[in-house]
């Protein structure tokens, strides 16, 4: 990380704050910028492409360069130091691999800008609620997409889908030298399939106190503290009964419960050692991939907040589940839920042609992984709807049953993925053979 001259902005930290999501002034943000090694003069404005988590994200122009400044949302990431440790490890590993002969044309890892104290982030945690801030060099000449539907034509959509698969393979290979045991999950409980099912069982039993939920609560104190509230019903008894006994939801509830053993396949593989434990990105939706504006080739995987030890199969499964789902997550007409088989195969082609750090046993589970992640997400939406929408909270314009709809869409997608399974397995076997030829 290169050293830069400090910006010429005030050196005294502003003292005023207001609200949980504070309305920082431009002067406040300029003061934060001044703590990093960036050249002056500085121009700051809100970043229009910010996501739903790290709401305080700003674009910064300084000395003819472009940066992104971001406050880690500690209401969501209650262990922000874990977030930053994993992010730094990922960046360092990518750069180390690239310098050691893993030549990937056009690939650009995120670059963190150092503070004047030569730290990779600015720690302003105090009683006023300042938190962890980080500044990144903005990756130039790049495009991103919220969904494949933003790509103008079918041929281009399949090319982008293939590049997404290639991007995951590049990222996974470049970070393969990180020892998973050195990284702690920044979101305890995330991607814990068994935990999600225990939450569902607890909610179905109408647990309203921690004593009532005790049979399902985690024994690990950190995990329990982070997730215990999700085991409790929040809506009143009549509303809970109405939701649990909803005839429309009944077959989906049966589907979720009947397929719990399948949902645990990846976890069983990790426990037996049949599947390698690696670091995963944790949020491989298409909008986190950047593509070169000139060549269309994938050039980076960003949003490194959910890096954790697990199996790359979860990243693969979540990526394909989201890309190949034609209907989206809120489709009321469940007959519209289907698998885009061409997109599925394009993503697989990009991944298998590129990936070096995979085993034959893991490849055999790629079809299951997509199914499992759809099932897992369906269970999460279902449990949240039954307990009263306390995790996937409804937005101002959302209908009261939005999480019911989301659960039925994902569980319908799971069914479609099961039906496509034999065909998908044949396609992946052919792609795997071609990649080894």
C-alpha positions as CSV (number, residue, x, y, z in Angstrom):
1,X,0.0,0.0,0.0
2,X,1.5,3.2,-1.1
3,X,2.1,6.2,1.1
4,X,0.2,9.4,0.3
5,X,0.3,13.0,1.5
6,X,-2.4,13.9,4.0
7,X,-5.4,15.9,2.9
8,X,-5.5,19.5,4.0
9,X,-8.7,19.3,6.1
10,X,-9.4,20.0,9.8
11,X,-7.4,17.9,12.3
12,X,-9.8,18.2,15.3
13,X,-12.5,15.5,15.5
14,X,-16.0,16.9,15.4
15,X,-17.9,16.5,18.6
16,X,-21.6,16.5,17.5
17,X,-23.5,13.3,16.8
18,X,-27.2,12.5,16.4
19,X,-29.1,9.3,15.9
20,X,-28.2,5.6,15.6
21,X,-27.4,6.2,11.9
22,X,-25.9,9.6,12.3
23,X,-26.3,12.4,9.8
24,X,-22.7,13.3,9.4
25,X,-22.0,16.6,7.8
26,X,-19.5,16.9,4.9
27,X,-17.1,18.5,7.4
28,X,-17.4,15.4,9.6
29,X,-16.6,13.1,6.6
30,X,-13.7,15.4,5.5
31,X,-12.3,15.1,9.0
32,X,-12.4,11.2,8.7
33,X,-10.8,11.5,5.3
34,X,-8.0,13.6,6.8
35,X,-7.0,10.7,9.0
36,X,-6.0,8.6,5.9
37,X,-3.0,9.0,3.6
38,X,-4.7,10.7,0.7
39,X,-3.6,13.8,-1.2
40,X,-5.6,17.0,-1.1
41,X,-7.8,18.8,-2.1
42,X,-10.7,16.6,-1.1
43,X,-14.3,16.4,-2.5
44,X,-16.8,14.2,-0.7
45,X,-20.3,13.1,-1.7
46,X,-22.6,10.1,-0.8
47,X,-21.9,7.0,-2.8
48,X,-25.1,6.2,-4.9
49,X,-24.1,2.5,-5.2
50,X,-24.0,1.8,-1.4
51,X,-25.8,-1.4,-0.3
52,X,-28.3,-2.0,2.4
53,X,-25.8,-2.7,5.2
54,X,-22.9,-0.2,5.3
55,X,-25.1,2.9,4.8
56,X,-22.3,5.4,5.5
57,X,-20.4,5.0,2.2
58,X,-19.0,8.0,0.5
59,X,-17.1,8.6,-2.8
60,X,-14.0,10.7,-2.3
61,X,-12.1,12.6,-5.0
62,X,-8.6,13.6,-3.7
63,X,-5.7,14.8,-5.8
64,X,-7.1,13.5,-9.0
65,X,-7.7,10.0,-7.5
66,X,-11.0,8.3,-6.6
67,X,-11.6,6.5,-3.3
68,X,-14.5,5.0,-1.3
69,X,-14.8,5.8,2.4
70,X,-17.0,3.4,4.4
71,X,-18.1,3.0,8.0
72,X,-18.6,-0.6,9.0
73,X,-22.1,-1.0,10.3
74,X,-21.5,-2.3,13.8
75,X,-25.3,-2.8,14.4
76,X,-25.1,-5.6,11.8
77,X,-21.4,-6.5,12.2
78,X,-21.2,-6.5,16.0
79,X,-17.6,-7.9,15.8
80,X,-16.1,-5.3,13.3
81,X,-12.5,-6.2,14.2
82,X,-13.2,-9.7,12.9
83,X,-14.6,-8.2,9.7
84,X,-11.4,-6.2,9.1
85,X,-9.0,-9.0,10.0
86,X,-10.6,-11.3,7.5
87,X,-10.8,-8.5,4.9
88,X,-7.1,-7.7,5.3
89,X,-6.2,-11.4,5.1
90,X,-8.1,-11.8,1.9
91,X,-6.5,-8.8,0.2
92,X,-3.0,-9.8,1.3
93,X,-3.5,-13.3,0.1
94,X,-4.7,-12.2,-3.3
95,X,-1.7,-9.9,-3.7
96,X,0.7,-12.5,-2.5
97,X,-0.7,-15.1,-4.9
98,X,-0.6,-12.7,-7.8
99,X,3.0,-11.8,-7.1
100,X,4.0,-15.5,-6.8
101,X,3.1,-16.5,-10.3
102,X,-0.7,-16.7,-10.3
103,X,-0.9,-14.3,-13.3
104,X,-4.5,-13.3,-13.8
105,X,-4.8,-10.6,-16.4
106,X,-6.9,-7.7,-15.3
107,X,-7.6,-8.9,-11.8
108,X,-7.5,-6.1,-9.2
109,X,-7.9,-6.9,-5.5
110,X,-9.2,-4.1,-3.3
111,X,-6.6,-1.7,-2.0
112,X,-7.0,-0.3,1.5
113,X,-5.6,3.1,2.1
114,X,-3.4,3.4,5.3
115,X,-4.1,5.9,8.1
116,X,-1.3,8.2,9.2
117,X,-0.6,5.7,11.9
118,X,0.0,3.2,9.2
119,X,-3.1,1.2,10.1
120,X,-5.4,-0.5,7.6
121,X,-8.5,1.1,9.1
122,X,-9.5,3.9,11.4
123,X,-10.8,2.9,14.8
124,X,-13.0,5.6,16.2
125,X,-15.0,3.5,18.6
126,X,-16.0,5.5,21.7
127,X,-19.0,6.5,23.7
128,X,-20.3,8.7,20.9
129,X,-20.7,5.8,18.6
130,X,-18.0,6.4,16.0
131,X,-16.9,3.0,14.7
132,X,-14.5,1.4,12.3
133,X,-13.9,3.3,9.1
134,X,-12.0,2.2,6.1
135,X,-10.9,3.8,2.9
136,X,-10.4,2.0,-0.4
137,X,-9.0,2.9,-3.7
138,X,-11.8,2.9,-6.2
139,X,-11.3,0.3,-8.9
140,X,-11.6,2.2,-12.1
141,X,-13.0,1.5,-15.5
142,X,-15.4,-1.1,-14.1
143,X,-19.1,-2.0,-14.2
144,X,-21.3,-3.9,-11.9
145,X,-24.9,-5.2,-12.2
146,X,-27.7,-5.6,-9.7
147,X,-28.9,-8.6,-11.8
148,X,-28.5,-10.3,-15.1
149,X,-31.6,-8.5,-16.3
150,X,-29.5,-5.3,-16.5
151,X,-27.3,-6.9,-19.2
152,X,-28.7,-5.8,-22.6
153,X,-29.1,-9.1,-24.5
154,X,-29.1,-12.9,-24.0
155,X,-25.7,-13.5,-25.4
156,X,-24.2,-10.9,-23.2
157,X,-26.0,-12.2,-20.2
158,X,-24.5,-15.7,-20.7
159,X,-21.1,-14.2,-21.1
160,X,-21.4,-12.2,-17.9
161,X,-22.7,-15.4,-16.1
162,X,-19.6,-17.3,-17.3
163,X,-17.4,-14.5,-16.1
164,X,-19.1,-14.6,-12.7
165,X,-18.2,-18.3,-12.4
166,X,-14.7,-17.5,-13.5
167,X,-14.4,-14.7,-10.9
168,X,-15.4,-17.0,-8.1
169,X,-12.8,-19.6,-9.2
170,X,-10.1,-16.9,-9.4
171,X,-10.9,-15.5,-6.0
172,X,-11.1,-18.9,-4.3
173,X,-7.7,-20.0,-5.8
174,X,-6.0,-16.7,-5.0
175,X,-7.1,-16.9,-1.3
176,X,-6.4,-20.7,-0.9
177,X,-3.2,-20.2,1.1
178,X,-5.1,-18.7,4.1
179,X,-5.3,-21.1,7.0
180,X,-9.1,-21.1,7.8
181,X,-8.5,-21.6,11.5
182,X,-6.9,-18.2,11.7
183,X,-10.1,-16.4,10.7
184,X,-13.2,-16.1,12.9
185,X,-16.7,-15.8,11.5
186,X,-17.6,-12.1,11.6
187,X,-21.3,-13.0,11.8
188,X,-21.6,-15.9,14.3
189,X,-24.3,-18.3,13.1
190,X,-24.2,-17.2,9.4
191,X,-24.3,-20.2,7.0
192,X,-25.0,-22.5,10.0
193,X,-27.7,-24.7,8.5
194,X,-28.3,-26.7,11.6
195,X,-28.8,-23.4,13.6
196,X,-31.4,-22.2,11.1
197,X,-33.3,-25.4,11.5
198,X,-33.2,-25.3,15.3
199,X,-34.6,-21.7,15.0
200,X,-37.4,-23.1,12.9
201,X,-38.2,-25.9,15.4
202,X,-38.1,-23.5,18.3
203,X,-40.5,-21.0,16.6
204,X,-42.9,-23.9,15.6
205,X,-42.9,-24.8,19.3
206,X,-43.9,-21.1,20.0
207,X,-40.9,-20.5,22.3
208,X,-41.3,-17.1,23.8
209,X,-38.7,-17.2,26.5
210,X,-35.1,-18.4,26.5
211,X,-36.1,-21.1,29.0
212,X,-38.6,-22.4,26.6
213,X,-36.1,-22.2,23.7
214,X,-33.4,-24.0,25.7
215,X,-33.6,-27.3,23.9
216,X,-32.6,-25.6,20.6
217,X,-30.2,-22.8,21.8
218,X,-26.5,-23.1,20.9
219,X,-24.2,-24.2,23.7
220,X,-21.4,-21.9,22.5
221,X,-21.8,-18.7,24.5
222,X,-20.7,-16.3,21.7
223,X,-22.9,-18.0,19.1
224,X,-25.8,-18.1,21.6
225,X,-25.4,-14.4,22.5
226,X,-25.4,-13.5,18.8
227,X,-28.4,-15.5,17.7
228,X,-30.6,-16.3,20.7
229,X,-33.3,-13.7,19.9
230,X,-34.0,-15.5,16.6
231,X,-35.3,-18.5,18.5
232,X,-38.2,-16.6,20.1
233,X,-41.6,-15.8,18.7
234,X,-42.3,-12.0,18.6
235,X,-45.9,-11.9,17.2
236,X,-48.9,-12.4,19.4
237,X,-50.4,-15.9,19.9
238,X,-53.3,-15.4,17.5
239,X,-51.1,-14.1,14.7
240,X,-48.5,-16.9,15.3
241,X,-51.3,-19.5,15.2
242,X,-52.6,-18.0,11.9
243,X,-49.2,-18.1,10.3
244,X,-48.3,-21.6,11.5
245,X,-51.6,-23.1,10.4
246,X,-51.7,-21.3,7.0
247,X,-53.0,-24.0,4.6
248,X,-51.1,-22.3,1.7
249,X,-47.8,-22.5,3.6
250,X,-48.3,-26.1,4.9
251,X,-46.8,-28.0,2.0
252,X,-43.7,-25.8,2.1
253,X,-43.3,-26.3,5.8
254,X,-43.5,-30.1,5.2
255,X,-41.0,-29.7,2.4
256,X,-38.5,-27.8,4.7
257,X,-38.8,-30.3,7.5
258,X,-38.7,-33.4,5.3
259,X,-35.5,-32.3,3.6
260,X,-33.5,-31.4,6.7
261,X,-31.1,-34.3,6.2
262,X,-30.3,-33.1,2.7
263,X,-29.8,-29.6,4.0
264,X,-27.0,-30.8,6.3
265,X,-25.0,-32.5,3.5
266,X,-22.2,-29.9,3.4
267,X,-21.9,-29.8,7.1
268,X,-21.6,-33.6,7.3
269,X,-18.9,-33.5,4.6
270,X,-16.9,-30.9,6.7
271,X,-17.3,-32.9,9.9
272,X,-16.0,-36.1,8.3
273,X,-13.2,-34.3,6.4
274,X,-14.6,-35.4,3.0
275,X,-14.9,-31.7,2.1
276,X,-12.1,-29.2,2.7
277,X,-12.6,-26.3,5.0
278,X,-11.6,-23.1,3.2
279,X,-12.3,-19.5,3.5
280,X,-15.4,-18.3,1.6
281,X,-16.5,-14.9,0.5
282,X,-20.0,-15.4,2.0
283,X,-22.0,-13.1,-0.3
284,X,-21.4,-14.0,-4.0
285,X,-24.3,-12.1,-5.6
286,X,-23.6,-10.7,-9.0
287,X,-23.4,-7.1,-7.7
288,X,-20.3,-7.9,-5.8
289,X,-18.4,-8.8,-9.0
290,X,-16.8,-6.0,-11.0
291,X,-16.3,-6.3,-14.7
292,X,-13.8,-4.4,-17.0
293,X,-15.7,-1.7,-18.9
294,X,-13.6,-2.4,-22.0
295,X,-13.2,-6.2,-22.2
296,X,-16.2,-7.4,-20.2
297,X,-13.9,-9.7,-18.2
298,X,-14.3,-10.0,-14.5
299,X,-11.8,-8.0,-12.6
300,X,-12.6,-8.1,-8.9
301,X,-14.8,-9.6,-6.1
302,X,-15.6,-6.9,-3.6
303,X,-17.7,-6.5,-0.4
304,X,-15.4,-8.5,1.8
305,X,-17.4,-8.3,5.0
306,X,-18.6,-11.9,5.4
307,X,-15.4,-13.9,4.9
308,X,-15.5,-16.9,7.1
309,X,-14.3,-20.6,7.3
310,X,-16.6,-23.0,5.5
311,X,-16.6,-24.6,2.0
312,X,-16.4,-22.9,-1.3
313,X,-19.4,-25.0,-2.3
314,X,-21.6,-22.5,-0.3
315,X,-20.3,-19.6,-2.3
316,X,-20.9,-21.6,-5.5
317,X,-24.4,-22.6,-4.4
318,X,-25.5,-19.1,-3.4
319,X,-24.1,-17.6,-6.6
320,X,-25.9,-20.1,-8.9
321,X,-29.1,-20.0,-6.8
322,X,-29.4,-16.3,-7.2
323,X,-28.3,-16.1,-10.9
324,X,-30.4,-19.0,-12.2
325,X,-33.6,-18.0,-10.3
326,X,-35.7,-16.5,-13.1
327,X,-38.5,-15.2,-10.9
328,X,-36.5,-13.3,-8.3
329,X,-37.2,-13.5,-4.6
330,X,-40.7,-11.9,-4.4
331,X,-42.7,-13.6,-7.2
332,X,-46.3,-14.2,-6.0
333,X,-47.0,-16.5,-9.0
334,X,-45.0,-19.6,-8.0
335,X,-45.6,-21.2,-11.4
336,X,-43.1,-18.6,-12.7
337,X,-40.3,-19.9,-10.5
338,X,-38.0,-21.9,-12.7
339,X,-34.3,-22.5,-13.3
340,X,-32.5,-20.8,-16.1
341,X,-30.5,-23.8,-17.2
342,X,-28.4,-21.9,-19.7
343,X,-27.3,-19.5,-17.0
344,X,-26.6,-22.4,-14.7
345,X,-24.4,-24.1,-17.3
346,X,-22.6,-20.8,-18.2
347,X,-21.6,-20.1,-14.6
348,X,-20.4,-23.7,-14.2
349,X,-18.4,-23.5,-17.4
350,X,-16.6,-20.3,-16.2
351,X,-15.9,-21.9,-12.8
352,X,-14.7,-25.3,-13.9
353,X,-12.6,-24.0,-16.7
354,X,-10.7,-21.8,-14.2
355,X,-10.7,-23.5,-10.8
356,X,-7.5,-25.2,-9.7
357,X,-8.2,-25.8,-6.0
358,X,-11.1,-28.3,-6.2
359,X,-11.4,-32.0,-5.7
360,X,-13.5,-34.5,-7.6
361,X,-15.6,-35.2,-4.5
362,X,-16.4,-31.5,-4.1
363,X,-17.3,-31.2,-7.8
364,X,-19.7,-34.1,-7.3
365,X,-21.5,-32.0,-4.7
366,X,-21.9,-28.8,-6.8
367,X,-25.4,-29.7,-7.9
368,X,-26.4,-30.5,-4.3
369,X,-24.8,-27.2,-3.0
370,X,-27.1,-25.1,-5.2
371,X,-30.1,-27.0,-4.0
372,X,-29.0,-26.8,-0.4
373,X,-28.5,-23.0,-0.3
374,X,-31.9,-22.5,-1.8
375,X,-33.4,-24.7,0.8
376,X,-31.4,-23.1,3.6
377,X,-32.6,-19.6,2.5
378,X,-36.1,-20.8,2.3
379,X,-35.9,-22.1,5.9
380,X,-34.5,-18.7,7.0
381,X,-37.4,-16.8,5.4
382,X,-39.9,-19.3,6.7
383,X,-38.7,-19.2,10.3
384,X,-38.6,-15.4,10.2
385,X,-42.2,-15.2,8.9
386,X,-43.4,-17.5,11.6
387,X,-41.7,-15.7,14.5
388,X,-42.9,-12.2,13.3
389,X,-40.4,-10.8,10.8
390,X,-37.7,-9.8,13.2
391,X,-34.6,-10.6,11.0
392,X,-35.6,-9.9,7.4
393,X,-37.5,-6.8,8.5
394,X,-40.2,-5.4,6.1
395,X,-39.6,-2.2,4.3
396,X,-42.1,0.6,4.2
397,X,-43.7,-0.6,1.0
398,X,-43.5,-4.3,1.7
399,X,-46.7,-6.4,2.1
400,X,-47.2,-8.0,5.5
401,X,-46.6,-11.5,4.1
402,X,-43.4,-10.6,2.1
403,X,-41.3,-13.2,4.0
404,X,-43.9,-15.8,3.5
405,X,-43.7,-15.2,-0.3
406,X,-39.9,-15.2,-0.1
407,X,-39.9,-18.5,1.7
408,X,-42.3,-20.1,-0.8
409,X,-40.2,-18.8,-3.8
410,X,-37.0,-20.3,-2.4
411,X,-38.6,-23.6,-1.5
412,X,-40.3,-23.8,-4.9
413,X,-36.9,-23.0,-6.4
414,X,-35.5,-25.9,-4.3
415,X,-38.0,-28.2,-5.9
416,X,-37.2,-27.0,-9.4
417,X,-33.5,-27.5,-8.7
418,X,-34.1,-31.1,-7.5
419,X,-36.0,-31.8,-10.8
420,X,-33.1,-30.3,-12.8
421,X,-30.6,-32.2,-10.7
422,X,-29.9,-35.2,-13.0
423,X,-29.6,-33.0,-16.0
424,X,-27.4,-30.6,-14.1
425,X,-25.2,-33.4,-12.9
426,X,-24.6,-34.6,-16.5
427,X,-23.7,-31.1,-17.7
428,X,-21.2,-30.6,-14.8
429,X,-19.6,-33.9,-15.4
430,X,-19.1,-33.0,-19.1
431,X,-17.7,-29.6,-18.2
432,X,-15.4,-31.2,-15.6
433,X,-14.1,-33.7,-18.1
434,X,-13.4,-31.0,-20.6
435,X,-11.6,-28.9,-18.1
436,X,-9.2,-31.8,-17.3
437,X,-8.6,-32.7,-20.9
